[in-house]
């Protein structure tokens, strides 16, 4: 599946969330990650994120797509991140 993840996290936990996302997805912009991920790794990622964030202060949104066949991506301005940033 293809996933786009966006987050708004308290400054105290941003580094931990960033490190967790980088294990599974590509950083593309401030607080935005995307990439192909298996169902098993998607479940792992969500479990790890839930252990880090505080539900009353933080927000993470996952957009999931079964296929990217009918999608396109266009960048206007500075390209941030990319596929070379995965750990």
C-alpha positions as CSV (number, residue, x, y, z in Angstrom):
1,X,0.0,0.0,0.0
2,X,1.1,3.6,-0.4
3,X,0.9,5.9,2.7
4,X,1.0,9.6,3.2
5,X,1.4,10.6,6.9
6,X,1.2,14.1,8.3
7,X,1.6,15.1,11.9
8,X,1.4,17.9,14.4
9,X,3.4,16.8,17.5
10,X,4.4,18.6,20.6
11,X,8.0,19.8,20.3
12,X,9.1,17.5,23.2
13,X,8.3,14.4,21.1
14,X,9.0,15.5,17.5
15,X,12.5,13.9,17.4
16,X,11.1,10.5,18.5
17,X,8.2,10.7,16.0
18,X,10.6,11.8,13.2
19,X,13.0,8.9,13.9
20,X,10.1,6.4,13.9
21,X,8.7,7.6,10.6
22,X,12.1,7.5,9.0
23,X,12.3,3.7,9.6
24,X,9.3,3.1,7.4
25,X,8.7,6.1,5.0
26,X,10.4,8.8,3.1
27,X,10.5,12.4,4.4
28,X,9.1,14.7,1.8
29,X,8.3,18.0,3.7
30,X,8.1,19.4,7.2
31,X,5.8,17.0,9.1
32,X,5.1,14.9,6.0
33,X,6.2,11.4,5.1
34,X,5.2,9.1,2.2
35,X,6.0,5.8,0.7
36,X,5.2,2.2,-0.1
37,X,4.7,0.0,3.0
38,X,3.6,-3.5,3.7
39,X,0.5,-4.1,5.8
40,X,2.6,-5.6,8.6
41,X,5.0,-2.6,8.7
42,X,2.0,-0.2,8.6
43,X,0.6,-1.9,11.7
44,X,4.0,-1.7,13.4
45,X,4.5,2.0,12.5
46,X,1.1,2.9,13.9
47,X,1.7,0.9,17.1
48,X,5.1,2.6,17.6
49,X,3.6,6.1,16.9
50,X,0.8,5.5,19.4
51,X,3.4,4.7,22.1
52,X,5.2,8.0,21.5
53,X,2.4,10.5,21.1
54,X,0.0,12.0,23.6
55,X,-3.6,11.7,22.4
56,X,-4.6,14.9,24.1
57,X,-1.8,17.0,22.6
58,X,-0.6,15.4,19.3
59,X,-2.2,14.6,16.0
60,X,-1.1,12.1,13.2
61,X,-3.1,11.5,10.1
62,X,-2.5,8.6,7.7
63,X,-3.8,8.6,4.1
64,X,-3.7,5.1,2.6
65,X,-3.9,4.1,-1.0
66,X,-4.0,0.6,-2.3
67,X,-2.5,1.7,-5.6
68,X,-0.8,4.8,-7.0
69,X,-1.9,3.9,-10.6
70,X,-4.2,6.9,-10.9
71,X,-2.2,9.4,-8.9
72,X,0.4,11.9,-9.7
73,X,2.7,14.2,-7.7
74,X,3.8,17.7,-8.7
75,X,6.3,19.8,-6.8
76,X,6.3,23.6,-7.1
77,X,9.2,25.4,-5.5
78,X,11.9,23.8,-3.4
79,X,12.0,20.0,-3.3
80,X,12.4,18.9,0.3
81,X,13.3,15.4,1.5
82,X,13.0,12.5,-0.9
83,X,13.6,8.8,-1.2
84,X,17.3,9.1,-0.3
85,X,16.4,10.0,3.3
86,X,15.1,6.7,4.4
87,X,17.2,5.0,7.1
